[in-house]
């Protein structure tokens, strides 16, 4: 009996008892390792990236099996990899720069690009040099490196390259179609627009396939180099920028400035270098010839060629967008137009054009009526002239002698300003009406800045706690029609001159502020500008007397925190520098801390005898 019990104890001790859960994990992990080893051995016998596609599919299948198993039964080594990845991600996320917008530009700050921009540029240049060197020195290119080192690691690099090339191809195909859809939306019905988009898409795709099959990509590389050279010129171009980006690497670090044109040009240069590197990496070293079937990576080369021939279209779209932004920039100045209406205008039009052009005006002559943005002029005999009338009717009747004397020049200029301001107020009413009809949420406010090019429309900041982000900053989204349609280009240019003169950079309008009170605030701004000629900036006392609102001007400065008030303040970037005009609802309270009134309850009062 003792012998049997001892033998059972010995056998149980010598037997390797592994739980079912642990054994399954170990067997599955061994299966994954076996699959990777088999893929490493078999892949070395492949001769092109077409066969590598089969290996990539097997690797994706293996990764999907690991993800499915890990979701049901977590694997320790997967948890370890995820933990390491999260640590690296956390370290990278800590490399953040505080940033903000510099509206003022005074006092001037030192200009400098962040170090990450230089490191990124150097990394992209090294990537391009490595691509050229690999295809020049090795006949098989990247495949030779993968076969001689690790085929699985090569497949990971190849999958990443294919993903980037496919993303670039989709961008090159769909971005032009999206713009075409936007252009056709107002002129065609939905069914006709879809048919035209489908035909245009296939035609564009066939054109790209034809160019990739018969033309080398050296011309595309030359276009990219020329575009990068133009962007580099704008990056180093001297001149003072109206807008800049502020940044610093740590809270106590020094603040630097990057002008907006240099920032945009630098972003374009980095994008062009990255796109060029992507094409160079996949072109099998064939820049002057087409991709051949006997190449080591024909599939990758075909994708790279297709991406290369979508680049001219993307560059054309980018150039048109930058030109549109430059042309619609409110800081630009467009000359006002005088409309000449007279039966005798053809005889003296050259003389009128000569005189008016010297004033800085344009001339348009016909028998119709002037447009809303034009100043009307009717050429009459001297005895019918109304040039000196106190309240004349427009179009103004003047004679050629009045134009030569120049006495009506100031009157035409003032008339142009009045028309622009009227258009601005009409647009402001329509903008606020449509924005409030489109969004009926409460507790937030609107951001209004028609004098800046990067504000395309009215911005909405929600004040509801459920719609605010973790850092307390409300989400900003565009509501209402764009500024270009409600104000027009010249009205925005006029408001740019006025708001810059009174030093107002952004306007915040709280919910509950009526359009009537908002117009009164702008009328007060216009009055200060007209009286002081744009030499005096507005402050809180400039708006005293406007009922139902409380106007507060905040000077944003990285070194000067905001003064706390009882009104809800919107969120700003930490490094923003400028002046923000806040228009709040008047709640009947004041910011000043009032002293407690004297208590008269303990004082004796005279006895009134009846």
Phi, psi and omega in degrees: 000314177294327181294315181295318180294323178293320178295323177294320179294319179293319180293323178291329180286324181279340181283133178279102183265110179247130178301156182298318182297313182293321179296321177296320179295318181294316180296319179294319178295321176296324177295320178295316179296321178296319178297320178293320178294319178296320177294324178295322182283312182292325183295335180290346178267354179287154185243349180210169181284349172294316174289329176298334176298324176295317177296322178294322177296321177295321179294320177295319178298318179295319178294321177296322177296319178296317180296319179294316180293319182294330179290327180272319180225098185304135178262138183294319183289331174290318176299322179295317178295318178296320178297316177297319179296319179295324178296316178296319179296320179296320178295320179292323181293339178283345178278064181254148177250133170287137185218163179190175182256134178258102178276333189272308181082358179228137353292153184294139178252153179297139181264130182196141176274148177297153179297330180295331177293318179292317179298320178295319178295315178297320178296319179293321177294321177294322177298314179296318178296321178294323179295316179294318181294320181294315181288338179277322186272326184250130180293326179269357177065226184294335179294322179297320179295319181293320181291325182279343181246273181222119182289325179294317178296323176297320178296322177297317177296320181294319177296320177297317179296317178297321179297316179294319179295319179294321177295319177295322178293318178297319178296317180293334180271320189271331180298313176298324180291325177295319178293320177296321177297322179292324180288326184273350186295328183273344186250340183236158175285171184295317182292316179295323181293320180295319179296315180294322177294320179296315179294319179294321180296314179293322178296318179294321179295316178295324178295321179293318177298319179295318179294320180291334182275331189242347184236138176288164185268008180298323178296321178295319178297324178294321178295318177297319178296319178296318178296319177295325177295318177296318178296323178295323177298316178292333180288322182259004182296128180287161180134152181271129180268145180284333184231146181214164176252130177260144179206158171205152187277336180214161185302326181261008183280177180279146182266132179240164183235144175231115179301146183300316177299322178292323179295316180294316179296320177296320177296321178295320179297314179298319179295319179293319178296317179296318179295319179295318178298321179298320179289317180297324182293326184258001186273007178057027180074006183262091176262333181257351178230172181271165178291134180250155181292333181276002177293159182288334182224067183290325180294315177296320178296321178295316177299317180296322178294320177296317177298321181298319183277355167273348183295317179303321178295318178294321178295322178295318178295318179297317179296320179293322178292318178294321177294321178296319178295318179295319182290324181269006179296121181297343177286347174288162180235120177255131183294140176292161184242133174255125178264121182261123180235106181194140176298334181262014184293330182292330181286324185245015184296322179296319179293319178296316180299320180297317181291312185290325178296326176294336176280345185097018180254158169262165182231133171227124185238128170196182182269002181275191179265152180290153176285171183293338180262006182249152177262123185278142178221132175239120181277122183229177174290157183303326182287344178260005183291142175243028183294332182255008179291146181288316181229076184281168175267141180255142005298142185283133178269115181226163177254169179295328178294323177296320179293320179295322180291333178081011182287336183267002182298312181295325180293319177295320178296319179292322177298320178297318178296318180298318179294321178294321180290323176297318178295322179297316181292322175297316178295325180294319178297312180296321181297312182292324180294313181290324180294318180286332175287329180283325182230115182254014178291155183239162175093010179233219181190179182239145174256125182236122177208074182288352184262009177243140185289333183273358171263100181279337182197188181286130179262136182251125175246116181282140179257354179294135182297331180287344181253007182260150183282178184295328181275006176088000182269130181288154179282134181255123180223157184274135177227154178078178180287161179289158181297327183297331182272330183267332182253319187089166186290313186288327176295321176293322177296321179294318178291331175298315179296322182287309184292328175289328179291322179268003176061056171241119185263316181220148180240129177249126183245115181284151175301140181100348177280123182285159179295326179298315178292325178296319178293324177297323177296316179293326177295324176295322177296316180296323180294317179295321179295317182291322183289317185258004176064031180075017181257357181237134179266151182281157174217189183298327183284349181287346185241019177291134180108346177278118186281154173071005177223159174232119183255126181231133178254123180251130174266109179278130180209133180300333183262002182226108182290159179291146176278130183290134176232170181280351179271150180292129180255134174289167181273148178230161171293150185296331186252013180293144179226117181174191180236124183247128178263112180262130177244105183255159168290138179281113182267002178086002177250174184229159180281332184292144177274110184274147177289152178292136179294153180290135183273116181263005186292333182267359180276147178285145179238148181294144180275124181268118180263130179261000000 
